[in-house]
Amino acid sequence: MVDNNFSFKVDCTDNYARRGKILTPRGAIDTPSFMPVGTQGTVKATFIEDLIQSGTQIILANTYHLMLRPGINTLDHFNGLHNFMNCLLPILTDSGGFQIMSLSKLTKIDREKGAIFNSHIDGKKFILSPEKSIKVQKSINSDIMMVLDECPKLSKNKKSIEESLSLSTEWAKRSKDEFGKNNRKALFGIIQGGMFNDLRLKSLHELQKIGFDGYALGGLAVGEKQLQMFSVIDKLKKELPKNKPRYLMGVGTPSDILGAVKRGVDMFDCVLPTRSGRTGLAFTWEGRLNIRNAKYKYDRTPLNRNNKFRNLNLYSKSYLNHLFKTNEILASMILTLHNLNFYQELMKKIRENIENGTFNLLHNKYINQI
């Protein structure tokens, strides 16, 4: 473990695109950065060692799911998730706010108590308050924690979004109070406000009054069009603190990432590379391809002949097509590793191009291709 307090520094910029570095007690994170999603203490179908070899420097885990399984007692017994899952990388934890939306049929909101869930596993009732969310994240021993918020569904009802924002702001304050002062760990605030620019600015300014180590954009990638998402970021990019990391939650496609980096975003997470890998969708520099397609039945070429990571360039599209058609587990493993490696290659190219002042060339070449 590296003996560092949490810190962030922007090393160089190319217009709004930023090249920086986050320091944590568990190591450095080069930004812009992509975090593979390990919701339940594992990035599906991969070993931590493979993630590290792919260039991954931080992963994401989820407070709601880890609270239920394995539970706080087990996490405390192992002194955190890093030891439990043998993870040498820094970990960021979502707060459970997304599950308030995704499991809305099993959830009720009480302003004082928090989110009242009926477990999706056994129906048992439990309450996730802002304070409880932070306590669970401390048991996970995550390096970057998130405030508990209400992540609203895409809506044109400004009044309901404003009410949700008021709740999230109150919960952010309570989360910060529970987190306390800790220079070694970080707590990020989450900017809400739906598609309403004035509410987004209001959210940011209220969070800045509370004071956080980083600022996330939540409530996006929930059904809006890409240009709508970019428009929200455009309205905030001049207002966001320059000396704090900016995290776009739950995003996204390679194209989403390129567009958001252009607008000053530093951090990303998404299940897309792993979920797509399990269903036969591969991300390549030539575009996406569905390896299940019959046209690959006799294709001797690999997904990327230059990708020597885990010797993935030795597997033909024909062989992968066969593995998926026969429902072999190896199919998911190979394609998941390929996709995760592609995402980390993308982030490396983005960082290099920002350093060289050529990011716009990279953006324009691939924004509509990948």
DRENZARO-556067 format. One record per residue (C-alpha): z, x, y; residue in three letters; residue number from 0. Coordinates in steps of 0.25 Angstrom, whole numbers, plus 2048, in hexadecimal, padded with zeros to 3 digits. Example, Ala and Ser with C-alpha at 12.3 -4.5 7.8 and 13.67 -1.06 7.14 Angstrom:
2
+-----+-----+-----+------+-----+
|   Z |   X |   Y | type | seq |
+-----+-----+-----+------+-----+
| 81F | 831 | 7EE |  ALA |   0 |
| 81D | 837 | 7FC |  SER |   1 |
+-----+-----+-----+------+-----+
This chain:
370
+-----+-----+-----+------+-----+
|   Z |   X |   Y | type | seq |
+-----+-----+-----+------+-----+
| 800 | 800 | 800 |  MET |   0 |
| 7FC | 805 | 80E |  VAL |   1 |
| 808 | 806 | 818 |  ASP |   2 |
| 801 | 7FE | 823 |  ASN |   3 |
| 805 | 7F2 | 82C |  ASN |   4 |
| 7FB | 7E7 | 82E |  PHE |   5 |
| 7F1 | 7EB | 839 |  SER |   6 |
| 7E3 | 7E9 | 83D |  PHE |   7 |
| 7D9 | 7F1 | 845 |  LYS |   8 |
| 7CB | 7EE | 849 |  VAL |   9 |
| 7C3 | 7FB | 848 |  ASP |  10 |
| 7B6 | 7F7 | 84E |  CYS |  11 |
| 7AD | 7EB | 851 |  THR |  12 |
| 79F | 7E7 | 851 |  ASP |  13 |
| 79E | 7DB | 85B |  ASN |  14 |
| 7A9 | 7D2 | 855 |  TYR |  15 |
| 7A9 | 7D8 | 847 |  ALA |  16 |
| 7B5 | 7E0 | 845 |  ARG |  17 |
| 7B8 | 7EC | 83C |  ARG |  18 |
| 7C7 | 7EE | 83A |  GLY |  19 |
| 7D2 | 7F2 | 830 |  LYS |  20 |
| 7DE | 7EA | 82C |  ILE |  21 |
| 7EA | 7F2 | 827 |  LEU |  22 |
| 7F4 | 7EC | 81D |  THR |  23 |
| 7FF | 7F2 | 815 |  PRO |  24 |
| 7F6 | 7F2 | 809 |  ARG |  25 |
| 7EA | 7F8 | 80F |  GLY |  26 |
| 7DF | 7F7 | 819 |  ALA |  27 |
| 7D5 | 7EC | 81B |  ILE |  28 |
| 7C7 | 7EF | 821 |  ASP |  29 |
| 7C2 | 7E4 | 82A |  THR |  30 |
| 7BA | 7DB | 829 |  PRO |  31 |
| 7C0 | 7D9 | 81C |  SER |  32 |
| 7BD | 7CF | 810 |  PHE |  33 |
| 7C9 | 7CA | 808 |  MET |  34 |
| 7C6 | 7C5 | 7FA |  PRO |  35 |
| 7CF | 7B9 | 7F6 |  VAL |  36 |
| 7D9 | 7BB | 7EC |  GLY |  37 |
| 7E0 | 7AD | 7ED |  THR |  38 |
| 7E9 | 7AD | 7E1 |  GLN |  39 |
| 7EC | 7BC | 7E1 |  GLY |  40 |
| 7DE | 7C0 | 7DB |  THR |  41 |
| 7D0 | 7C1 | 7E1 |  VAL |  42 |
| 7C9 | 7BA | 7D5 |  LYS |  43 |
| 7C2 | 7C2 | 7CB |  ALA |  44 |
| 7C5 | 7D0 | 7D1 |  THR |  45 |
| 7CF | 7DB | 7D0 |  PHE |  46 |
| 7D6 | 7E1 | 7DC |  ILE |  47 |
| 7D0 | 7EE | 7D9 |  GLU |  48 |
| 7C2 | 7E9 | 7DA |  ASP |  49 |
| 7C5 | 7E2 | 7E7 |  LEU |  50 |
| 7CA | 7EF | 7EC |  ILE |  51 |
| 7BE | 7F6 | 7E7 |  GLN |  52 |
| 7B5 | 7EC | 7EE |  SER |  53 |
| 7BB | 7F0 | 7FB |  GLY |  54 |
| 7C5 | 7E4 | 7FC |  THR |  55 |
| 7D0 | 7E8 | 805 |  GLN |  56 |
| 7D8 | 7DB | 806 |  ILE |  57 |
| 7D9 | 7CE | 7FE |  ILE |  58 |
| 7DE | 7C0 | 801 |  LEU |  59 |
| 7E8 | 7B7 | 7F9 |  ALA |  60 |
| 7ED | 7A9 | 7FB |  ASN |  61 |
| 7FB | 7A5 | 7FE |  THR |  62 |
| 7FA | 797 | 7F9 |  TYR |  63 |
| 7F5 | 79B | 7EB |  HIS |  64 |
| 7FE | 7A7 | 7E9 |  LEU |  65 |
| 80A | 79E | 7ED |  MET |  66 |
| 807 | 795 | 7E1 |  LEU |  67 |
| 803 | 7A0 | 7D7 |  ARG |  68 |
| 808 | 7AA | 7D4 |  PRO |  69 |
| 813 | 7A5 | 7DF |  GLY |  70 |
| 81C | 7AC | 7E8 |  ILE |  71 |
| 826 | 7B0 | 7DE |  ASN |  72 |
| 81C | 7B8 | 7D6 |  THR |  73 |
| 816 | 7BE | 7E3 |  LEU |  74 |
| 824 | 7C2 | 7E7 |  ASP |  75 |
| 827 | 7C8 | 7DA |  HIS |  76 |
| 81B | 7D1 | 7DB |  PHE |  77 |
| 81E | 7D4 | 7EA |  ASN |  78 |
| 811 | 7CD | 7EE |  GLY |  79 |
| 803 | 7CB | 7E9 |  LEU |  80 |
| 7FE | 7D9 | 7EA |  HIS |  81 |
| 807 | 7DD | 7DF |  ASN |  82 |
| 804 | 7D0 | 7D7 |  PHE |  83 |
| 7F5 | 7D2 | 7D7 |  MET |  84 |
| 7F5 | 7E1 | 7D8 |  ASN |  85 |
| 7EE | 7E1 | 7E5 |  CYS |  86 |
| 7ED | 7ED | 7EE |  LEU |  87 |
| 7E6 | 7E6 | 7F9 |  LEU |  88 |
| 7EB | 7DF | 805 |  PRO |  89 |
| 7ED | 7D0 | 803 |  ILE |  90 |
| 7EA | 7C5 | 80E |  LEU |  91 |
| 7F0 | 7B8 | 80A |  THR |  92 |
| 7EB | 7AA | 80F |  ASP |  93 |
| 7F7 | 7A1 | 812 |  SER |  94 |
| 7F3 | 794 | 80A |  GLY |  95 |
| 7ED | 78E | 817 |  GLY |  96 |
| 7DF | 78D | 810 |  PHE |  97 |
| 7E6 | 785 | 804 |  GLN |  98 |
| 7EB | 77B | 80E |  ILE |  99 |
| 7DC | 777 | 810 |  MET | 100 |
| 7D6 | 77A | 802 |  SER | 101 |
| 7E2 | 773 | 7FB |  LEU | 102 |
| 7E3 | 768 | 806 |  SER | 103 |
| 7E4 | 75D | 7FB |  LYS | 104 |
| 7F0 | 763 | 7F6 |  LEU | 105 |
| 7F6 | 766 | 803 |  THR | 106 |
| 7FE | 760 | 80F |  LYS | 107 |
| 801 | 766 | 81C |  ILE | 108 |
| 80F | 766 | 822 |  ASP | 109 |
| 810 | 76D | 830 |  ARG | 110 |
| 81E | 771 | 82D |  GLU | 111 |
| 81F | 773 | 81E |  LYS | 112 |
| 810 | 779 | 81D |  GLY | 113 |
| 806 | 776 | 812 |  ALA | 114 |
| 80B | 76D | 807 |  ILE | 115 |
| 803 | 770 | 7FA |  PHE | 116 |
| 802 | 76A | 7ED |  ASN | 117 |
| 7FF | 776 | 7E4 |  SER | 118 |
| 7F0 | 776 | 7DF |  HIS | 119 |
| 7F6 | 77B | 7D2 |  ILE | 120 |
| 801 | 772 | 7CE |  ASP | 121 |
| 802 | 768 | 7DA |  GLY | 122 |
| 810 | 76D | 7DD |  LYS | 123 |
| 814 | 76B | 7EC |  LYS | 124 |
| 817 | 777 | 7F5 |  PHE | 125 |
| 817 | 77A | 804 |  ILE | 126 |
| 810 | 786 | 80A |  LEU | 127 |
| 816 | 788 | 818 |  SER | 128 |
| 812 | 793 | 822 |  PRO | 129 |
| 81E | 79A | 81F |  GLU | 130 |
| 81C | 798 | 810 |  LYS | 131 |
| 80E | 79E | 811 |  SER | 132 |
| 813 | 7AA | 817 |  ILE | 133 |
| 81E | 7AC | 80D |  LYS | 134 |
| 814 | 7AB | 802 |  VAL | 135 |
| 80B | 7B5 | 808 |  GLN | 136 |
| 817 | 7BE | 80A |  LYS | 137 |
| 81A | 7BD | 7FB |  SER | 138 |
| 80B | 7C0 | 7F8 |  ILE | 139 |
| 80E | 7CC | 801 |  ASN | 140 |
| 800 | 7CB | 808 |  SER | 141 |
| 7FC | 7D4 | 812 |  ASP | 142 |
| 7F5 | 7CA | 81B |  ILE | 143 |
| 7FB | 7BC | 81C |  MET | 144 |
| 7F6 | 7AF | 822 |  MET | 145 |
| 7FD | 7A4 | 829 |  VAL | 146 |
| 7FD | 797 | 823 |  LEU | 147 |
| 7F3 | 78D | 82A |  ASP | 148 |
| 7EC | 780 | 827 |  GLU | 149 |
| 7DE | 783 | 824 |  CYS | 150 |
| 7D6 | 776 | 828 |  PRO | 151 |
| 7CA | 771 | 822 |  LYS | 152 |
| 7BD | 771 | 82A |  LEU | 153 |
| 7BE | 766 | 834 |  SER | 154 |
| 7B9 | 760 | 841 |  LYS | 155 |
| 7C6 | 759 | 844 |  ASN | 156 |
| 7CB | 762 | 84F |  LYS | 157 |
| 7D9 | 75B | 850 |  LYS | 158 |
| 7DC | 75D | 841 |  SER | 159 |
| 7D8 | 76C | 843 |  ILE | 160 |
| 7E1 | 76D | 84F |  GLU | 161 |
| 7EC | 767 | 847 |  GLU | 162 |
| 7EA | 771 | 83C |  SER | 163 |
| 7E9 | 77D | 846 |  LEU | 164 |
| 7F6 | 779 | 84C |  SER | 165 |
| 7FD | 779 | 83E |  LEU | 166 |
| 7F7 | 786 | 83A |  SER | 167 |
| 7FC | 78D | 847 |  THR | 168 |
| 80A | 788 | 845 |  GLU | 169 |
| 809 | 78D | 836 |  TRP | 170 |
| 804 | 79A | 83B |  ALA | 171 |
| 810 | 79C | 844 |  LYS | 172 |
| 819 | 799 | 838 |  ARG | 173 |
| 812 | 7A2 | 82F |  SER | 174 |
| 813 | 7AD | 83A |  LYS | 175 |
| 822 | 7AB | 83B |  ASP | 176 |
| 824 | 7AB | 82C |  GLU | 177 |
| 81B | 7B8 | 82B |  PHE | 178 |
| 824 | 7BF | 835 |  GLY | 179 |
| 821 | 7CD | 83A |  LYS | 180 |
| 81A | 7D6 | 830 |  ASN | 181 |
| 812 | 7E2 | 835 |  ASN | 182 |
| 80E | 7E5 | 826 |  ARG | 183 |
| 808 | 7D8 | 823 |  LYS | 184 |
| 7FF | 7CF | 82B |  ALA | 185 |
| 7FE | 7C0 | 82E |  LEU | 186 |
| 7F2 | 7B9 | 833 |  PHE | 187 |
| 7F0 | 7AC | 83B |  GLY | 188 |
| 7E5 | 7A2 | 837 |  ILE | 189 |
| 7DD | 79D | 842 |  ILE | 190 |
| 7D9 | 78E | 840 |  GLN | 191 |
| 7D2 | 783 | 848 |  GLY | 192 |
| 7C6 | 77F | 83F |  GLY | 193 |
| 7B9 | 77F | 847 |  MET | 194 |
| 7BF | 77D | 854 |  PHE | 195 |
| 7BF | 789 | 85D |  ASN | 196 |
| 7C9 | 785 | 867 |  ASP | 197 |
| 7D3 | 783 | 85B |  LEU | 198 |
| 7D0 | 790 | 855 |  ARG | 199 |
| 7D3 | 797 | 862 |  LEU | 200 |
| 7E0 | 78F | 863 |  LYS | 201 |
| 7E4 | 793 | 855 |  SER | 202 |
| 7E1 | 7A2 | 858 |  LEU | 203 |
| 7E9 | 7A2 | 865 |  HIS | 204 |
| 7F5 | 79B | 85F |  GLU | 205 |
| 7F5 | 7A5 | 853 |  LEU | 206 |
| 7F4 | 7B1 | 85D |  GLN | 207 |
| 800 | 7AC | 864 |  LYS | 208 |
| 807 | 7AC | 856 |  ILE | 209 |
| 801 | 7BA | 853 |  GLY | 210 |
| 7FB | 7BE | 846 |  PHE | 211 |
| 7F6 | 7CB | 83F |  ASP | 212 |
| 7E8 | 7C5 | 83D |  GLY | 213 |
| 7E1 | 7B8 | 840 |  TYR | 214 |
| 7D9 | 7B0 | 835 |  ALA | 215 |
| 7CF | 7A5 | 837 |  LEU | 216 |
| 7D2 | 79A | 82E |  GLY | 217 |
| 7CC | 78C | 82C |  GLY | 218 |
| 7BE | 792 | 82A |  LEU | 219 |
| 7B5 | 792 | 81E |  ALA | 220 |
| 7B9 | 784 | 81B |  VAL | 221 |
| 7AB | 77E | 81C |  GLY | 222 |
| 7A6 | 781 | 82A |  GLU | 223 |
| 798 | 788 | 82B |  LYS | 224 |
| 798 | 797 | 82D |  GLN | 225 |
| 793 | 796 | 83C |  LEU | 226 |
| 79F | 78D | 83F |  GLN | 227 |
| 7A8 | 797 | 839 |  MET | 228 |
| 7A2 | 7A2 | 841 |  PHE | 229 |
| 7A3 | 799 | 84E |  SER | 230 |
| 7B2 | 798 | 84C |  VAL | 231 |
| 7B3 | 7A7 | 84B |  ILE | 232 |
| 7AA | 7A9 | 857 |  ASP | 233 |
| 7B3 | 7A1 | 85F |  LYS | 234 |
| 7C0 | 7A9 | 85B |  LEU | 235 |
| 7BA | 7B8 | 85A |  LYS | 236 |
| 7BD | 7BB | 868 |  LYS | 237 |
| 7CB | 7B5 | 868 |  GLU | 238 |
| 7D0 | 7BB | 85B |  LEU | 239 |
| 7D9 | 7C7 | 85D |  PRO | 240 |
| 7D2 | 7D4 | 85C |  LYS | 241 |
| 7DD | 7DC | 855 |  ASN | 242 |
| 7E0 | 7D2 | 84A |  LYS | 243 |
| 7D8 | 7D0 | 83D |  PRO | 244 |
| 7CF | 7C3 | 83C |  ARG | 245 |
| 7CE | 7BC | 82F |  TYR | 246 |
| 7C4 | 7B1 | 82B |  LEU | 247 |
| 7CB | 7AA | 820 |  MET | 248 |
| 7C3 | 7A5 | 814 |  GLY | 249 |
| 7B6 | 7AB | 818 |  VAL | 250 |
| 7AC | 7AD | 812 |  GLY | 251 |
| 79E | 7B0 | 80F |  THR | 252 |
| 798 | 7BE | 812 |  PRO | 253 |
| 790 | 7B7 | 81E |  SER | 254 |
| 79D | 7B0 | 823 |  ASP | 255 |
| 7A4 | 7BE | 823 |  ILE | 256 |
| 799 | 7C5 | 82A |  LEU | 257 |
| 799 | 7BA | 835 |  GLY | 258 |
| 7A8 | 7BA | 837 |  ALA | 259 |
| 7A8 | 7C9 | 838 |  VAL | 260 |
| 79E | 7C8 | 843 |  LYS | 261 |
| 7A8 | 7BF | 84A |  ARG | 262 |
| 7B4 | 7C9 | 848 |  GLY | 263 |
| 7BB | 7C5 | 83B |  VAL | 264 |
| 7C2 | 7D0 | 833 |  ASP | 265 |
| 7C6 | 7C9 | 826 |  MET | 266 |
| 7C1 | 7C0 | 81C |  PHE | 267 |
| 7C4 | 7B9 | 80E |  ASP | 268 |
| 7BD | 7B0 | 805 |  CYS | 269 |
| 7BC | 7AC | 7F6 |  VAL | 270 |
| 7AD | 7AC | 7F7 |  LEU | 271 |
| 7AA | 7B9 | 7F1 |  PRO | 272 |
| 7B3 | 7B7 | 7E5 |  THR | 273 |
| 7B0 | 7A8 | 7E3 |  ARG | 274 |
| 7A1 | 7AA | 7E4 |  SER | 275 |
| 7A2 | 7B5 | 7DA |  GLY | 276 |
| 7A9 | 7AC | 7D0 |  ARG | 277 |
| 79D | 7A2 | 7D2 |  THR | 278 |
| 791 | 7AB | 7D1 |  GLY | 279 |
| 78E | 7AD | 7E0 |  LEU | 280 |
| 78C | 7BC | 7E4 |  ALA | 281 |
| 78C | 7C1 | 7F3 |  PHE | 282 |
| 782 | 7CC | 7F5 |  THR | 283 |
| 77B | 7D3 | 801 |  TRP | 284 |
| 76F | 7CB | 7FE |  GLU | 285 |
| 776 | 7BE | 7FE |  GLY | 286 |
| 77E | 7B5 | 7F4 |  ARG | 287 |
| 779 | 7B3 | 7E6 |  LEU | 288 |
| 77D | 7AA | 7DB |  ASN | 289 |
| 77D | 7B2 | 7CE |  ILE | 290 |
| 77D | 7A6 | 7C6 |  ARG | 291 |
| 76F | 7A3 | 7CA |  ASN | 292 |
| 764 | 7A4 | 7BF |  ALA | 293 |
| 75C | 7AE | 7C7 |  LYS | 294 |
| 766 | 7B9 | 7C4 |  TYR | 295 |
| 765 | 7B7 | 7B4 |  LYS | 296 |
| 75D | 7C3 | 7B3 |  TYR | 297 |
| 760 | 7CB | 7C0 |  ASP | 298 |
| 764 | 7D9 | 7BC |  ARG | 299 |
| 768 | 7DD | 7CB |  THR | 300 |
| 777 | 7DD | 7CF |  PRO | 301 |
| 77D | 7D5 | 7DA |  LEU | 302 |
| 77E | 7E2 | 7E2 |  ASN | 303 |
| 778 | 7EF | 7DC |  ARG | 304 |
| 780 | 7F7 | 7E6 |  ASN | 305 |
| 78D | 7F1 | 7E2 |  ASN | 306 |
| 794 | 7FB | 7D9 |  LYS | 307 |
| 7A2 | 7F5 | 7DB |  PHE | 308 |
| 7A6 | 7F2 | 7CC |  ARG | 309 |
| 798 | 7F5 | 7C8 |  ASN | 310 |
| 794 | 7E7 | 7CC |  LEU | 311 |
| 786 | 7ED | 7CF |  ASN | 312 |
| 784 | 7EE | 7BF |  LEU | 313 |
| 785 | 7DF | 7BD |  TYR | 314 |
| 778 | 7D8 | 7BE |  SER | 315 |
| 776 | 7CA | 7C4 |  LYS | 316 |
| 771 | 7C6 | 7B6 |  SER | 317 |
| 77E | 7CA | 7B0 |  TYR | 318 |
| 786 | 7C3 | 7BB |  LEU | 319 |
| 77D | 7B6 | 7B9 |  ASN | 320 |
| 781 | 7B7 | 7AA |  HIS | 321 |
| 790 | 7B9 | 7AC |  LEU | 322 |
| 790 | 7AD | 7B5 |  PHE | 323 |
| 788 | 7A4 | 7AC |  LYS | 324 |
| 791 | 7A7 | 7A1 |  THR | 325 |
| 79E | 7A5 | 7A9 |  ASN | 326 |
| 7A3 | 7B4 | 7A7 |  GLU | 327 |
| 7AF | 7B8 | 7AF |  ILE | 328 |
| 7A8 | 7C5 | 7B2 |  LEU | 329 |
| 79E | 7BE | 7BB |  ALA | 330 |
| 7A9 | 7B9 | 7C5 |  SER | 331 |
| 7AF | 7C7 | 7C5 |  MET | 332 |
| 7A2 | 7CF | 7C8 |  ILE | 333 |
| 79D | 7C5 | 7D2 |  LEU | 334 |
| 7AA | 7C4 | 7D9 |  THR | 335 |
| 7AB | 7D3 | 7DA |  LEU | 336 |
| 79D | 7D4 | 7DF |  HIS | 337 |
| 7A0 | 7CA | 7EA |  ASN | 338 |
| 7AD | 7D0 | 7EE |  LEU | 339 |
| 7A6 | 7DE | 7EF |  ASN | 340 |
| 79B | 7D8 | 7F7 |  PHE | 341 |
| 7A5 | 7D2 | 801 |  TYR | 342 |
| 7AC | 7DF | 803 |  GLN | 343 |
| 79E | 7E6 | 804 |  GLU | 344 |
| 79B | 7DC | 80F |  LEU | 345 |
| 7A8 | 7DF | 817 |  MET | 346 |
| 7A6 | 7EE | 816 |  LYS | 347 |
| 798 | 7ED | 81B |  LYS | 348 |
| 79D | 7E4 | 827 |  ILE | 349 |
| 7A8 | 7EE | 82A |  ARG | 350 |
| 79E | 7FA | 82A |  GLU | 351 |
| 794 | 7F2 | 833 |  ASN | 352 |
| 79F | 7EF | 83D |  ILE | 353 |
| 7A2 | 7FD | 83E |  GLU | 354 |
| 794 | 801 | 840 |  ASN | 355 |
| 791 | 7F6 | 84A |  GLY | 356 |
| 787 | 7F0 | 841 |  THR | 357 |
| 78E | 7E3 | 83C |  PHE | 358 |
| 784 | 7DA | 843 |  ASN | 359 |
| 779 | 7E0 | 83A |  LEU | 360 |
| 781 | 7DD | 82E |  LEU | 361 |
| 785 | 7CF | 832 |  HIS | 362 |
| 777 | 7CB | 836 |  ASN | 363 |
| 771 | 7D1 | 829 |  LYS | 364 |
| 77A | 7CA | 81F |  TYR | 365 |
| 780 | 7BD | 827 |  ILE | 366 |
| 776 | 7B4 | 821 |  ASN | 367 |
| 773 | 7BC | 814 |  GLN | 368 |
| 781 | 7BD | 80D |  ILE | 369 |
+-----+-----+-----+------+-----+
